[in-house]
Amino acid sequence: MLARARTSTAYPLFGQAIGEGRLSANYLDMLTRRGSAGHIRDYVFSHPESEQDLLDLARKSSSPSEFGKS
């Protein structure tokens, strides 16, 4: 629970979408995963202005795991 709170603070657009019920918290978990989804976290960290694009990609994905592979 605390990890999700920290992640939603680090990625405010994702946190807002989850808080409003537009996105499942499992998508937020993908941003903290190591391994195959790590490239997502690394990209957003390097390009914080791209968080909206990433959020749009998450909304278009059929599942959190598909989002993690994108």
Buried (B, 14 or more C-beta within 10 A) or exposed (E): EEEBEEBBEBBEBBBEBBEEEEBEBBBBBBBBBEEEBBEBBEBBEEEEEEBEEBBEBBEEBEEBEEBBEE
